[in-house]
Amino acid sequence: MRGMCTLKAVVHGGRVVVEEPVDYPDGTVVELAVVETGDEDLTEAQLARLDASLDASRKELEAGKGIPAEEVIRRLRAK
């Protein structure tokens, strides 16, 4: 049995369309949850900057340049 994973999908013409290939066999049942992202009011340029910033952050984390969440919380509480 597979674990849970997240897939990004968009509604087109009343149908949910997954935006990336999946390797599940035909007939696989999936459960969907609608997520309010809060970015619905952003312009395309703002979304592009946000995506670029998130990509840069992901690369920093992969390179070991991140700060553990516990440390961030400790610093915030110390203020």
N, CA, C and O atoms as a GROMACS GRO file, in nm:
protein
  316
    1MET      N    1   0.085  -0.119   0.000
    1MET     CA    2   0.000   0.000   0.000
    1MET      C    3   0.088   0.124   0.000
    1MET      O    4   0.189   0.129   0.070
    2ARG      N    5   0.051   0.222  -0.078
    2ARG     CA    6   0.127   0.347  -0.084
    2ARG      C    7   0.087   0.440   0.029
    2ARG      O    8  -0.023   0.432   0.084
    3GLY      N    9   0.181   0.528   0.063
    3GLY     CA   10   0.150   0.630   0.161
    3GLY      C   11   0.075   0.744   0.095
    3GLY      O   12   0.046   0.740  -0.025
    4MET      N   13   0.046   0.845   0.172
    4MET     CA   14  -0.024   0.961   0.119
    4MET      C   15   0.072   1.047   0.040
    4MET      O   16   0.189   1.062   0.077
    5CYS      N   17   0.024   1.104  -0.070
    5CYS     CA   18   0.104   1.200  -0.146
    5CYS      C   19   0.014   1.315  -0.185
    5CYS      O   20  -0.109   1.305  -0.176
    6THR      N   21   0.074   1.423  -0.229
    6THR     CA   22  -0.002   1.540  -0.271
    6THR      C   23   0.015   1.558  -0.420
    6THR      O   24   0.126   1.553  -0.472
    7LEU      N   25  -0.096   1.580  -0.488
    7LEU     CA   26  -0.096   1.608  -0.631
    7LEU      C   27  -0.161   1.743  -0.652
    7LEU      O   28  -0.258   1.777  -0.584
    8LYS      N   29  -0.110   1.820  -0.746
    8LYS     CA   30  -0.171   1.948  -0.779
    8LYS      C   31  -0.264   1.928  -0.898
    8LYS      O   32  -0.226   1.866  -0.997
    9ALA      N   33  -0.383   1.981  -0.888
    9ALA     CA   34  -0.482   1.968  -0.994
    9ALA      C   35  -0.559   2.098  -1.008
    9ALA      O   36  -0.562   2.180  -0.916
   10VAL      N   37  -0.620   2.116  -1.124
   10VAL     CA   38  -0.699   2.236  -1.153
   10VAL      C   39  -0.834   2.191  -1.208
   10VAL      O   40  -0.843   2.088  -1.275
   11VAL      N   41  -0.938   2.268  -1.181
   11VAL     CA   42  -1.069   2.237  -1.235
   11VAL      C   43  -1.082   2.305  -1.372
   11VAL      O   44  -1.064   2.426  -1.384
   12HIS      N   45  -1.114   2.227  -1.473
   12HIS     CA   46  -1.139   2.276  -1.608
   12HIS      C   47  -1.273   2.220  -1.654
   12HIS      O   48  -1.290   2.098  -1.663
   13GLY      N   49  -1.365   2.309  -1.684
   13GLY     CA   50  -1.496   2.263  -1.733
   13GLY      C   51  -1.567   2.170  -1.637
   13GLY      O   52  -1.636   2.077  -1.680
   14GLY      N   53  -1.550   2.193  -1.508
   14GLY     CA   54  -1.618   2.111  -1.410
   14GLY      C   55  -1.549   1.978  -1.381
   14GLY      O   56  -1.602   1.896  -1.306
   15ARG      N   57  -1.432   1.955  -1.439
   15ARG     CA   58  -1.356   1.832  -1.416
   15ARG      C   59  -1.224   1.864  -1.348
   15ARG      O   60  -1.163   1.967  -1.376
   16VAL      N   61  -1.180   1.778  -1.259
   16VAL     CA   62  -1.052   1.794  -1.193
   16VAL      C   63  -0.945   1.733  -1.283
   16VAL      O   64  -0.953   1.615  -1.318
   17VAL      N   65  -0.845   1.814  -1.319
   17VAL     CA   66  -0.738   1.770  -1.408
   17VAL      C   67  -0.606   1.779  -1.332
   17VAL      O   68  -0.567   1.886  -1.286
   18VAL      N   69  -0.538   1.666  -1.318
   18VAL     CA   70  -0.409   1.662  -1.251
   18VAL      C   71  -0.306   1.720  -1.346
   18VAL      O   72  -0.303   1.684  -1.464
   19GLU      N   73  -0.220   1.808  -1.296
   19GLU     CA   74  -0.126   1.880  -1.382
   19GLU      C   75   0.006   1.808  -1.402
   19GLU      O   76   0.093   1.859  -1.473
   20GLU      N   77   0.024   1.692  -1.343
   20GLU     CA   78   0.149   1.620  -1.358
   20GLU      C   79   0.117   1.472  -1.381
   20GLU      O   80   0.011   1.425  -1.339
   21PRO      N   81   0.205   1.400  -1.447
   21PRO     CA   82   0.179   1.258  -1.469
   21PRO      C   83   0.175   1.182  -1.337
   21PRO      O   84   0.246   1.216  -1.242
   22VAL      N   85   0.092   1.080  -1.332
   22VAL     CA   86   0.084   0.994  -1.214
   22VAL      C   87   0.102   0.850  -1.260
   22VAL      O   88   0.071   0.816  -1.374
   23ASP      N   89   0.152   0.765  -1.171
   23ASP     CA   90   0.174   0.627  -1.209
   23ASP      C   91   0.078   0.531  -1.140
   23ASP      O   92   0.110   0.414  -1.117
   24TYR      N   93  -0.040   0.580  -1.108
   24TYR     CA   94  -0.142   0.495  -1.049
   24TYR      C   95  -0.215   0.420  -1.161
   24TYR      O   96  -0.239   0.476  -1.268
   25PRO      N   97  -0.252   0.296  -1.137
   25PRO     CA   98  -0.325   0.222  -1.240
   25PRO      C   99  -0.467   0.276  -1.257
   25PRO      O  100  -0.524   0.333  -1.164
   26ASP      N  101  -0.522   0.255  -1.375
   26ASP     CA  102  -0.661   0.294  -1.400
   26ASP      C  103  -0.750   0.229  -1.294
   26ASP      O  104  -0.730   0.114  -1.256
   27GLY      N  105  -0.847   0.305  -1.249
   27GLY     CA  106  -0.940   0.254  -1.149
   27GLY      C  107  -0.899   0.286  -1.007
   27GLY      O  108  -0.975   0.260  -0.914
   28THR      N  109  -0.778   0.341  -0.988
   28THR     CA  110  -0.734   0.378  -0.853
   28THR      C  111  -0.824   0.489  -0.800
   28THR      O  112  -0.847   0.588  -0.869
   29VAL      N  113  -0.873   0.472  -0.680
   29VAL     CA  114  -0.960   0.571  -0.618
   29VAL      C  115  -0.871   0.669  -0.542
   29VAL      O  116  -0.785   0.628  -0.463
   30VAL      N  117  -0.893   0.799  -0.564
   30VAL     CA  118  -0.820   0.902  -0.492
   30VAL      C  119  -0.919   0.992  -0.420
   30VAL      O  120  -1.032   1.010  -0.466
   31GLU      N  121  -0.878   1.047  -0.310
   31GLU     CA  122  -0.962   1.139  -0.234
   31GLU      C  123  -0.908   1.280  -0.253
   31GLU      O  124  -0.788   1.302  -0.239
   32LEU      N  125  -0.995   1.374  -0.285
   32LEU     CA  126  -0.954   1.512  -0.309
   32LEU      C  127  -0.998   1.602  -0.194
   32LEU      O  128  -1.104   1.582  -0.134
   33ALA      N  129  -0.914   1.700  -0.164
   33ALA     CA  130  -0.949   1.802  -0.066
   33ALA      C  131  -0.919   1.937  -0.129
   33ALA      O  132  -0.809   1.957  -0.180
   34VAL      N  133  -1.013   2.029  -0.125
   34VAL     CA  134  -0.992   2.162  -0.180
   34VAL      C  135  -0.913   2.244  -0.080
   34VAL      O  136  -0.947   2.249   0.038
   35VAL      N  137  -0.806   2.307  -0.128
   35VAL     CA  138  -0.719   2.386  -0.041
   35VAL      C  139  -0.727   2.531  -0.084
   35VAL      O  140  -0.704   2.564  -0.200
   36GLU      N  141  -0.760   2.616   0.010
   36GLU     CA  142  -0.759   2.761  -0.015
   36GLU      C  143  -0.616   2.808   0.006
   36GLU      O  144  -0.566   2.804   0.118
   37THR      N  145  -0.550   2.852  -0.101
   37THR     CA  146  -0.410   2.888  -0.090
   37THR      C  147  -0.388   3.032  -0.048
   37THR      O  148  -0.281   3.067   0.002
   38GLY      N  149  -0.487   3.116  -0.066
   38GLY     CA  150  -0.471   3.256  -0.031
   38GLY      C  151  -0.404   3.338  -0.140
   38GLY      O  152  -0.389   3.459  -0.126
   39ASP      N  153  -0.363   3.272  -0.248
   39ASP     CA  154  -0.295   3.346  -0.355
   39ASP      C  155  -0.386   3.374  -0.474
   39ASP      O  156  -0.339   3.411  -0.581
   40GLU      N  157  -0.515   3.356  -0.456
   40GLU     CA  158  -0.609   3.376  -0.565
   40GLU      C  159  -0.611   3.520  -0.616
   40GLU      O  160  -0.647   3.544  -0.732
   41ASP      N  161  -0.573   3.616  -0.531
   41ASP     CA  162  -0.577   3.757  -0.570
   41ASP      C  163  -0.442   3.807  -0.622
   41ASP      O  164  -0.430   3.926  -0.653
   42LEU      N  165  -0.342   3.719  -0.633
   42LEU     CA  166  -0.211   3.762  -0.681
   42LEU      C  167  -0.210   3.768  -0.834
   42LEU      O  168  -0.276   3.690  -0.901
   43THR      N  169  -0.134   3.863  -0.887
   43THR     CA  170  -0.119   3.873  -1.032
   43THR      C  171  -0.023   3.763  -1.079
   43THR      O  172   0.044   3.699  -0.998
   44GLU      N  173  -0.018   3.741  -1.210
   44GLU     CA  174   0.074   3.641  -1.264
   44GLU      C  175   0.218   3.673  -1.228
   44GLU      O  176   0.296   3.584  -1.197
   45ALA      N  177   0.254   3.802  -1.233
   45ALA     CA  178   0.390   3.843  -1.198
   45ALA      C  179   0.420   3.814  -1.051
   45ALA      O  180   0.529   3.769  -1.018
   46GLN      N  181   0.324   3.841  -0.963
   46GLN     CA  182   0.343   3.814  -0.821
   46GLN      C  183   0.355   3.664  -0.796
   46GLN      O  184   0.438   3.621  -0.715
   47LEU      N  185   0.274   3.584  -0.863
   47LEU     CA  186   0.283   3.439  -0.849
   47LEU      C  187   0.418   3.387  -0.898
   47LEU      O  188   0.476   3.297  -0.838
   48ALA      N  189   0.467   3.443  -1.007
   48ALA     CA  190   0.597   3.402  -1.061
   48ALA      C  191   0.707   3.434  -0.960
   48ALA      O  192   0.797   3.352  -0.939
   49ARG      N  193   0.702   3.552  -0.898
   49ARG     CA  194   0.803   3.588  -0.796
   49ARG      C  195   0.792   3.497  -0.674
   49ARG      O  196   0.894   3.457  -0.617
   50LEU      N  197   0.670   3.466  -0.634
   50LEU     CA  198   0.649   3.377  -0.521
   50LEU      C  199   0.706   3.238  -0.552
   50LEU      O  200   0.776   3.180  -0.469
   51ASP      N  201   0.676   3.185  -0.670
   51ASP     CA  202   0.727   3.054  -0.709
   51ASP      C  203   0.880   3.053  -0.713
   51ASP      O  204   0.943   2.957  -0.667
   52ALA      N  205   0.940   3.159  -0.766
   52ALA     CA  206   1.086   3.168  -0.772
   52ALA      C  207   1.146   3.173  -0.631
   52ALA      O  208   1.249   3.110  -0.605
   53SER      N  209   1.082   3.246  -0.542
   53SER     CA  210   1.130   3.256  -0.405
   53SER      C  211   1.120   3.120  -0.334
   53SER      O  212   1.211   3.081  -0.261
   54LEU      N  213   1.010   3.050  -0.355
   54LEU     CA  214   0.993   2.919  -0.294
   54LEU      C  215   1.095   2.819  -0.349
   54LEU      O  216   1.149   2.737  -0.274
   55ASP      N  217   1.122   2.826  -0.479
   55ASP     CA  218   1.223   2.738  -0.539
   55ASP      C  219   1.360   2.766  -0.480
   55ASP      O  220   1.435   2.673  -0.449
   56ALA      N  221   1.395   2.895  -0.464
   56ALA     CA  222   1.525   2.932  -0.406
   56ALA      C  223   1.534   2.881  -0.262
   56ALA      O  224   1.639   2.832  -0.220
   57SER      N  225   1.426   2.894  -0.187
   57SER     CA  226   1.425   2.846  -0.049
   57SER      C  227   1.443   2.695  -0.043
   57SER      O  228   1.517   2.644   0.041
   58ARG      N  229   1.375   2.624  -0.132
   58ARG     CA  230   1.386   2.479  -0.136
   58ARG      C  231   1.531   2.437  -0.164
   58ARG      O  232   1.582   2.343  -0.102
   59LYS      N  233   1.597   2.506  -0.257
   59LYS     CA  234   1.737   2.475  -0.289
   59LYS      C  235   1.828   2.502  -0.170
   59LYS      O  236   1.921   2.425  -0.145
   60GLU      N  237   1.803   2.610  -0.097
   60GLU     CA  238   1.882   2.640   0.022
   60GLU      C  239   1.866   2.529   0.127
   60GLU      O  240   1.964   2.486   0.189
   61LEU      N  241   1.743   2.484   0.145
   61LEU     CA  242   1.720   2.376   0.242
   61LEU      C  243   1.790   2.248   0.199
   61LEU      O  244   1.850   2.180   0.282
   62GLU      N  245   1.782   2.216   0.070
   62GLU     CA  246   1.848   2.095   0.020
   62GLU      C  247   1.999   2.103   0.035
   62GLU      O  248   2.066   2.001   0.047
   63ALA      N  249   2.053   2.225   0.034
   63ALA     CA  250   2.198   2.245   0.052
   63ALA      C  251   2.237   2.252   0.199
   63ALA      O  252   2.353   2.276   0.231
   64GLY      N  253   2.140   2.230   0.288
   64GLY     CA  254   2.170   2.230   0.431
   64GLY      C  255   2.179   2.368   0.493
   64GLY      O  256   2.235   2.384   0.602
   65LYS      N  257   2.124   2.468   0.426
   65LYS     CA  258   2.133   2.606   0.476
   65LYS      C  259   2.010   2.649   0.555
   65LYS      O  260   1.995   2.767   0.586
   66GLY      N  261   1.923   2.555   0.587
   66GLY     CA  262   1.801   2.590   0.658
   66GLY      C  263   1.822   2.601   0.808
   66GLY      O  264   1.927   2.562   0.860
   67ILE      N  265   1.724   2.654   0.876
   67ILE     CA  266   1.723   2.666   1.022
   67ILE      C  267   1.612   2.574   1.073
   67ILE      O  268   1.499   2.584   1.026
   68PRO      N  269   1.643   2.485   1.167
   68PRO     CA  270   1.539   2.397   1.221
   68PRO      C  271   1.422   2.477   1.278
   68PRO      O  272   1.442   2.585   1.335
   69ALA      N  273   1.303   2.425   1.263
   69ALA     CA  274   1.182   2.494   1.310
   69ALA      C  275   1.190   2.527   1.458
   69ALA      O  276   1.146   2.634   1.501
   70GLU      N  277   1.246   2.435   1.536
   70GLU     CA  278   1.256   2.458   1.680
   70GLU      C  279   1.340   2.583   1.709
   70GLU      O  280   1.310   2.659   1.801
   71GLU      N  281   1.446   2.603   1.628
   71GLU     CA  282   1.532   2.721   1.647
   71GLU      C  283   1.457   2.849   1.610
   71GLU      O  284   1.469   2.950   1.679
   72VAL      N  285   1.381   2.845   1.503
   72VAL     CA  286   1.303   2.961   1.461
   72VAL      C  287   1.203   2.998   1.571
   72VAL      O  288   1.189   3.115   1.607
   73ILE      N  289   1.134   2.898   1.623
   73ILE     CA  290   1.036   2.923   1.729
   73ILE      C  291   1.105   2.980   1.853
   73ILE      O  292   1.054   3.073   1.916
   74ARG      N  293   1.220   2.923   1.890
   74ARG     CA  294   1.293   2.973   2.006
   74ARG      C  295   1.329   3.120   1.987
   74ARG      O  296   1.314   3.200   2.079
   75ARG      N  297   1.377   3.155   1.868
   75ARG     CA  298   1.416   3.295   1.839
   75ARG      C  299   1.294   3.388   1.846
   75ARG      O  300   1.303   3.498   1.899
   76LEU      N  301   1.183   3.342   1.791
   76LEU     CA  302   1.063   3.426   1.792
   76LEU      C  303   1.013   3.448   1.935
   76LEU      O  304   0.970   3.558   1.969
   77ARG      N  305   1.017   3.345   2.015
   77ARG     CA  306   0.972   3.358   2.154
   77ARG      C  307   1.063   3.447   2.236
   77ARG      O  308   1.020   3.509   2.334
   78ALA      N  309   1.190   3.454   2.197
   78ALA     CA  310   1.286   3.535   2.271
   78ALA      C  311   1.270   3.684   2.245
   78ALA      O  312   1.326   3.766   2.318
   79LYS      N  313   1.195   3.721   2.143
   79LYS     CA  314   1.176   3.864   2.110
   79LYS      C  315   1.077   3.930   2.200
   79LYS      O  316   1.050   4.049   2.186
   0.00000   0.00000   0.00000
